Amino acid sequence: MRPFKRIIYLIVLSILLFGRAQAGEVEVLHWWTSGSEGKAIDVLKAKLKQQGYIWKDFAIEGGGGESAMTVLATRAISGNPPSAAQIKGPDIQEWASLGLLANMNSVASREHWDHILPPLISNTMKWKGQYVAVPFNIHRVNWMWVNTKIFKKYHLTVPRTLKQFFEVADVLKAKGIIPLAHGGEPWQDATLFEVVALDILGVKDYQKAFVDLDLSLLNSPEMVEVFRQFKRLSHYVDLNSRGRNWNRTSSLIASGQAAMQVMGDWVKGELSSFNKKVGTDYGCTPAFGTAGAYIYNVDSFIFFQLENPDDIDAQKALAATVLTPDFQRIFNLNKGSIPVRTDVSLKGFDQCALQSHKDFIQAAKLHTLVPSMAHGMATTSYVERAMYDVISSYFHDPDSKPELGAYRLAKAVQAAM
């Protein structure tokens, strides 16, 4: 190669290599690994790639995020946290208090986050007035998903109360249909438990129990009744439920093996991945007697402090992209949730999403919105895990007593506070 051409070649090569080295990268820890969840997060990956940034996926399987949190803690302690991590609720403030999170106010101010987000949610994303997290969506947890063809076949009415549920469940069980599709993982047990608790306790006492952590209420006759009704539900679950993940459990609804599932509206995204249609193949209704209330769950990413300027640019681009109207629409259509932005059109969203949106607005006006204990919105992960242990052990122990369940719940919470 001639000297001049060699010099030009080396210059071009160095530019290409330099350009690659300077491409901002975001390493993102999350637990969105089911079919519908993977499809939703792929949208975000693609949008960042279009902007010239690199996405380094750090996905850890486990619908409740327990494994992911263990890994994140290890990374953070070693001084090597990812760019962003899937964290929500009070845990956002817990992480921020350690001084590890990045200030995203510059992005929030430019993109007018204070004006496009409900105050209930925007306040959760802040630490001492600084945005340290970005929300993705609003999930409703207290949904019941039903296989409409089963109900039509046996001329059954979809239950609206616990009493009606048990009546319908007895009929279905006698016909060889699994009445309640349920995956026996601790977070799924806690999800079912909190819906029963909302039905029996009502909004005010639900708040006292799971947000205020009122020990007298946690070990009260009312909570004993919650445990009693919760245990009754275990008799309508199939024998293979223990340890089964939520999306495999949802497939029982899709295949017609089970009639009902109590779970958040991420189920809708999974049922859609089976080409099932709302109204034709499945329907949604507020679970048991909780129609007037709304248990909410908000997915969000927190952002860790970085040193590389290009990675910081990529991190800010990630934060901004999450709340763009286009991404909000596409992501939530895939995920089954509703947009967290208040100004995003819901044209094209199905009837369950429209009902969720309507009920969220109504519950906000009537003060019947309650945060999910099972999904990290009501209390810290320490208290949440303590509750998981008691609730799940009780549900799967054939000899467990409701009085002992309530007593142990109060003691476990007291120890974790």
For each residue, the residues with C-beta under 8 A, 3 or more apart:
1: 5 6 9
2: 5 6
3: 6 7
4: 7 8
5: 1 2 8 9
6: 1 2 3 9 10
7: 3 4 10 11
8: 4 5 11 12
9: 1 5 6 12 13
10: 6 7 13 14
11: 7 8 14 15
12: 8 9 15 16
13: 9 10 16 17
14: 10 11 17 18
15: 11 12 18 19
16: 12 13 19 20
17: 13 14 20 21
18: 14 15 21 22
19: 15 16 22 23
20: 16 17 23
21: 17 18
22: 18 19 310
23: 19 20 52 53 54 310
24: 52 53 54 308 310 311 312 313 314 315 317
25: 53 54 55 56 83 310 311 314
26: 48 53 54 55 56 83 84 311 314 315 318
27: 56 58 82 83 84
28: 55 56 57 58 82 83 84 85 86 301 318
29: 58 59 60 68 71 72 75 82 84 85 86
30: 41 58 59 60 68 85 86 301
31: 59 60 61 62 63 64 65 67 68 86
32: 37 38 40 41 59 86
33: 37 38 59 60 61 62
34: 37 38 63 245 246 247 266 270
35: 38 39 247 270 273
36: 39 40 247 266 269 270 272 273 334 335 336
37: 32 33 34 40 41 266 269 335
38: 32 33 34 35 41 42
39: 35 36 42 43 269 273 334
40: 32 36 37 43 44 269 331 332 334 335
41: 30 32 37 38 44 45
42: 38 39 45 46
43: 39 40 46 47 327 330 331 334
44: 40 41 47 48 55 318 321 322 327 331
45: 41 42 48 49 55 57
46: 42 43 49 50
47: 43 44 50 51 321 324 327
48: 26 44 45 51 53 54 55 314 317 318 321
49: 45 46 52 53 54 55
50: 46 47
51: 47 48 317 321
52: 23 24 49
53: 23 24 25 26 48 49 313 314 317 318
54: 23 24 25 26 48 49 314
55: 25 26 28 44 45 48 49
56: 25 26 27 28 82
57: 28 45
58: 27 28 29 30 82
59: 29 30 31 32 33
60: 29 30 31 33 67 68 71
61: 31 33 67
62: 31 33 65 66 67 68
63: 31 34 185 187 188 245 246 247
64: 31 185 186 187 188 374 375
65: 31 62 68 69 86 187 376
66: 62 69 70 186 187 385
67: 31 60 61 62 70 71
68: 29 30 31 60 62 65 71 72 85 86
69: 65 66 72 73 381
70: 66 67 73 74
71: 29 60 67 68 74 75
72: 29 68 69 75 76 81 82 85 87
73: 69 70 76 77
74: 70 71 77 78
75: 29 71 72 78 80 81 82
76: 72 73 79 80 81 98 100 304
77: 73 74
78: 74 75
79: 76
80: 75 76
81: 72 75 76 85 100 304
82: 27 28 29 56 58 72 75 85 304
83: 25 26 27 28 303 304 306 311 314 315 318
84: 26 27 28 29 301 302 303 304 315 318
85: 28 29 30 68 72 81 82 301 302 304
86: 28 29 30 31 32 65 68 299 300 301
87: 72 91 92 95 133 300 301 302 376
88: 91 92 124 133 297 298 299 300 375 376 377
89: 92 124 298 371 375 376 377 378 379
90: 93 94 376 377 378 379 380
91: 87 88 94 95 376 380 381
92: 87 88 89 95 96 124 125 127 132 133 300 302
93: 90 96 97 127
94: 90 91 97 98 380 381
95: 87 91 92 98 100 101 132 302
96: 92 93 99 100 101 127 128 130 132 302
97: 93 94 127
98: 76 94 95 101
99: 96
100: 76 81 95 96 304 305
101: 95 96 98 127 132 133 302 303 304 305
102: 132 303 304 305 306 312 315
103: 106 130 131 132
104: 107 108 130 131 132 133 134 303 316 319
105: 108 109 130 131
106: 103 109 110 316
107: 104 110 111 113 131 316 319 320
108: 104 105 111 112 113 114 131
109: 105 106 112 113
110: 106 107 320
111: 107 108 116 320 323
112: 108 109 115 116
113: 107 108 109 116 117 122 125 131 134 323
114: 108 117 122
115: 112
116: 111 112 113 323 341 342 343
117: 113 114 121 122 125 135 323 340 341 342
118: 121 122 340 342 364
119: 122 123
120: 123 124 364 369
121: 117 118 124 125 135 138 298 340
122: 113 114 117 118 119 125 126 135
123: 119 120 126
124: 88 89 92 120 121 133 135 298 300
125: 92 113 117 121 122 131 132 133 134 135 300
126: 122 123 129 130 131 132
127: 92 93 96 97 101 130 132
128: 96
129: 126
130: 96 103 104 105 126 127
131: 103 104 105 107 108 113 125 126 134
132: 92 95 96 101 102 103 104 125 126 127 302 303
133: 87 88 92 101 104 124 125 300 301 302 303
134: 104 113 125 131 300 301 303 319 322 323
135: 117 121 122 124 125 298 299 300 322 323 340
136: 298 299 300 301 322 331 332 335 337 340
137: 298 299 328 331 332 335 337 338 339 340
138: 121 296 297 298 337 338 339 340 356 360
139: 264 265 266 296 297 298 299 336 337 375
140: 143 264 265 294 295 296 297 356 359 360
141: 191 194 195 263 264 295 296 297 372 374 375
142: 195 198 262 286 287 290 293 294 295
143: 140 262 263 264 265 267 284 285 286 287 352 356
144: 158 159 260 261 262 284 285 286 287 288
145: 250 253 260 261 262 263 267 268 271 282 283 284
146: 150 151 158 253 259 260 282 283 284 285
147: 150 151 253 256 258 259 260 281 282
148: 151 152 279 280 281 282 283
149: 152 153 256 281
150: 146 147 153 154 156 172 177 256 259
151: 146 147 148 154 155 156 157 158 259
152: 148 149 155
153: 149 150
154: 150 151 171 172 175
155: 151 152
156: 150 151 168 171 172
157: 151 164 168
158: 144 146 151 168 283 285
159: 144 162 164 165 167 168 260 288
160: 164 285 286 288 289 291
161: 164 165 199 288 289
162: 159 165 166 196 199 200 229 288 289
163: 166 167
164: 157 159 160 161 167 168
165: 159 161 162 168 169 260 288
166: 162 163 169 170 232 236
167: 159 163 164 170 171
168: 156 157 158 159 164 165 171 172 179 259
169: 165 166 172 173 179 180 236 260
170: 166 167 173 174 179
171: 154 156 167 168 174 175
172: 150 154 156 168 169 175 177 178 179 236 259
173: 169 170 176 177 179 236
174: 170 171
175: 154 171 172
176: 173
177: 150 172 173 257 258 259
178: 172 181 236 237 238 252 257 258 259
179: 168 169 170 172 173 236 237 258 259 260
180: 169 233 236 237 258 259 260 261 262
181: 178 237 238 249 250 252 253 257 258 259 260 261
182: 188 192 233 237 241 249 261 262
183: 188 241 243 244 245 246 248 249
184: 188 189 237 241 242 243 244 392 395 396
185: 63 64 188 189 243 244 245 246 392
186: 64 66 189 190 388 389 391 392
187: 63 64 65 66 190 191 374 375 388
188: 63 64 182 183 184 185 191 192 246 249 263
189: 184 185 186 192 193 388 391 392 395 396
190: 186 187 193 194 373 374 384 387 388 391 392
191: 141 187 188 194 195 262 263 264 372 374 375
192: 182 188 189 195 196 230 233 262 395
193: 189 190 196 197 226 230 374 391 395
194: 141 190 191 197 198 206 210 295 372 373 374
195: 141 142 191 192 198 199 262 287 288 290 295
196: 162 192 193 199 200 226 229 230 233 288
197: 193 194 200 201 206 209 210 223 226
198: 142 194 195 201 202 203 206 290 293 295 370
199: 161 162 195 196 229 287 288 289 290
200: 162 196 197 222 225 226 229
201: 197 198 204 205 206 209 217 222 223 226
202: 198 205 206
203: 198 206 207 293 367 368 370
204: 201 207 208
205: 201 202 208 209 217 222
206: 194 197 198 201 202 203 209 210 293 370
207: 203 204 210 211 212 370
208: 204 205 211 212 214 217
209: 197 201 205 206 212 213 214 217 218 223
210: 194 197 206 207 213 370 371 373 378 379
211: 207 208 370 371 378 379
212: 207 208 209
213: 209 210 218 379 383 413 417
214: 208 209 217 218
215: 218 219 410 413 414
216: 219 220
217: 201 205 208 209 214 220 222 223
218: 209 213 214 215 223 406 409 410 413
219: 215 216 223 406 407 409 410 411
220: 216 217 223 224 406
221: 224 225
222: 200 201 205 217 225 226
223: 197 201 209 217 218 219 220 226 227 406 409 410
224: 220 221 227 228 402 403 405 406
225: 200 221 222 228 229 402
226: 193 196 197 200 201 222 223 229 230 406
227: 223 224 230 231 394 402 403 405 406 409
228: 224 225 231 232 402
229: 162 196 199 200 225 226 232 233
230: 192 193 196 226 227 233 234 391 394 395
231: 227 228 234 394 395 400 402 405
232: 166 228 229 235
233: 180 182 192 196 229 230 236 237
234: 230 231 237 395 396
235: 232
236: 166 169 172 173 178 179 180 233
237: 178 179 180 181 182 184 233 234 241
238: 178 181 241 252 258
239:
240: 244
241: 182 183 184 237 238 244 249
242: 184 396
243: 183 184 185
244: 183 184 185 240 241 248 249
245: 34 63 183 185 248 249
246: 34 63 183 185 188 249 250 263 266 267 270
247: 34 35 36 63 250 251 270
248: 183 244 245 251 252
249: 181 182 183 188 241 244 245 246 252 261 263
250: 145 181 246 247 253 254 261 263 267 270 271
251: 247 248 254 255 270 274
252: 178 181 238 248 249 255 257 258 261
253: 145 146 147 181 250 256 258 259 260 261 267 271 282
254: 250 251 270 271 274 276 281 282
255: 251 252
256: 147 149 150 253
257: 177 178 181 252
258: 147 177 178 179 180 181 238 252 253 261
259: 146 147 150 151 168 172 177 178 179 180 181 253
260: 144 145 146 147 159 165 169 179 180 181 253
261: 144 145 180 181 182 249 250 252 253 258 267
262: 142 143 144 145 180 182 191 192 195 287 288
263: 141 143 145 188 191 246 249 250 266 267
264: 139 140 141 143 191 267 297 372 375
265: 139 140 143 268 269 284 336 337 352 353 356
266: 34 36 37 139 246 263 269 270 335 336 337
267: 143 145 246 250 253 261 263 264 270 271 336
268: 145 265 271 272 278 284 336 350 352 353
269: 36 37 39 40 265 266 272 273 334 335 336 337
270: 34 35 36 246 247 250 251 254 266 267 273 274 336
271: 145 250 253 254 267 268 274 276 281 282
272: 36 268 269 275 276 336
273: 35 36 39 269 270
274: 251 254 270 271
275: 272
276: 254 271 272 280 281 282
277: 280 281 282
278: 268 281 282 283 284 350 351 352
279: 148 283 351
280: 148 276 277
281: 147 148 149 254 271 276 277 278
282: 145 146 147 148 253 254 271 276 277 278
283: 145 146 148 158 278 279 352
284: 143 144 145 146 265 268 278 351 352 355
285: 143 144 146 158 160 291
286: 142 143 144 160 290 291 293 359
287: 142 143 144 195 199 262 290
288: 144 159 160 161 162 165 195 196 199 262
289: 160 161 162 199
290: 142 195 198 199 286 287 293 295
291: 160 285 286
292: 363 366 368
293: 142 198 203 206 286 290 363 368 369 370
294: 140 142 359 360 363 368 369 370
295: 140 141 142 194 195 198 290 370 371 372
296: 138 139 140 141 360 369 370 371 372 377
297: 88 138 139 140 141 264 371 372 375 376 377
298: 88 89 121 124 135 136 137 138 139 340 377
299: 86 88 135 136 137 139 335 337
300: 86 87 88 92 124 125 133 134 135 136
301: 28 30 84 85 86 87 133 134 136 318 319 322
302: 84 85 87 92 95 96 101 132 133
303: 83 84 101 102 104 132 133 134 315 318 319
304: 76 81 82 83 84 85 100 101 102
305: 100 101 102
306: 83 102 311 312 315
307: 311
308: 24 311 312
309: 312 313
310: 22 23 24 25 313 314
311: 24 25 26 83 306 307 308 314 315
312: 24 102 306 308 309 315 316
313: 24 53 309 310 316 317
314: 24 25 26 48 53 54 83 310 311 317 318
315: 24 26 83 84 102 303 306 311 312 318 319
316: 104 106 107 312 313 319 320
317: 24 48 51 53 313 314 320 321
318: 26 28 44 48 53 83 84 301 303 314 315 321 322
319: 104 107 134 301 303 315 316 322 323
320: 107 110 111 316 317 323 324
321: 44 47 48 51 317 318 324 327
322: 44 134 135 136 301 318 319 327
323: 111 113 116 117 134 135 319 320 327 328 340 341
324: 47 320 321 327 328
325: 328 329 341 343 344 345
326: 329 330
327: 43 44 47 321 322 323 324 330 331
328: 137 323 324 325 331 332 339 340 341 344
329: 325 326 332 333 339 344 345 348
330: 43 326 327 333 334
331: 40 43 44 136 137 327 328 334 335
332: 40 136 137 328 329 335 336 337 338 339 349 353
333: 329 330 348 349
334: 36 39 40 43 269 330 331
335: 36 37 40 136 137 266 269 299 331 332
336: 36 139 265 266 267 268 269 270 272 332 353
337: 136 137 138 139 265 266 269 299 332 353 356
338: 137 138 332 346 349 353 356 357 360
339: 137 138 328 329 332 344 346
340: 117 118 121 135 136 137 138 298 323 328
341: 116 117 323 325 328 344
342: 116 117 118
343: 116 325
344: 325 328 329 339 341
345: 325 329
346: 338 339 349 353 354 357
347:
348: 329 333
349: 332 333 338 346 353 354 357
350: 268 278 353 354
351: 278 279 284 354 355
352: 143 265 268 278 283 284 355 356
353: 265 268 332 336 337 338 346 349 350 356 357
354: 346 349 350 351 357 358
355: 284 351 352 358 359
356: 138 140 143 265 337 338 352 353 359 360
357: 338 346 349 353 354 360 361
358: 354 355 361 362
359: 140 286 294 355 356 362 363
360: 138 140 294 296 338 356 357 363 364 369
361: 357 358 364 365
362: 358 359 365 366 368
363: 292 293 294 359 360 366 367 368 369
364: 118 120 360 361 367 369
365: 361 362
366: 292 362 363
367: 203 363 364
368: 203 292 293 294 362 363
369: 120 293 294 296 360 363 364
370: 198 203 206 207 210 211 293 294 295 296 378
371: 89 210 211 295 296 297 377 378
372: 141 191 194 264 295 296 297 375 376 377 378
373: 190 194 210 377 378 379 384 387
374: 64 141 187 190 191 193 194 384 388
375: 64 88 89 139 141 187 191 264 297 372
376: 65 87 88 89 90 91 297 372 381 384
377: 88 89 90 296 297 298 371 372 373
378: 89 90 210 211 370 371 372 373 384
379: 89 90 210 211 213 373 383 384
380: 90 91 94 383 384
381: 69 91 94 376 384 385
382: 385 386 416
383: 213 379 380 386 387 413 416 417
384: 190 373 374 376 378 379 380 381 387 388
385: 66 381 382 388 389 416
386: 382 383 389 390 412 413 415 416
387: 190 373 383 384 390 391 409 412 413
388: 186 187 189 190 374 384 385 391 392
389: 186 385 386 392 393 412
390: 386 387 393 394 405 408 409 412
391: 186 189 190 193 230 387 388 394 395 405 409
392: 184 185 186 189 190 388 389 395 396
393: 389 390 396 397 400
394: 227 230 231 390 391 397 400 404 405 408
395: 184 189 192 193 230 231 234 391 392 400
396: 184 189 234 242 392 393
397: 393 394 400
398:
399:
400: 231 393 394 395 397 404 405
401: 404 405
402: 224 225 227 228 231 405 406
403: 224 227 406 407
404: 394 400 401 407 408
405: 224 227 231 390 391 394 400 401 402 408 409
406: 218 219 220 223 224 226 227 402 403 409 410
407: 219 403 404 410 411
408: 390 394 404 405 411 412
409: 218 219 223 227 387 390 391 405 406 412 413
410: 215 218 219 223 406 407 413 414
411: 219 407 408 414 415
412: 386 387 389 390 408 409 415 416
413: 213 215 218 383 386 387 409 410 416 417
414: 215 410 411 417
415: 386 411 412
416: 382 383 385 386 412 413
417: 213 383 413 414
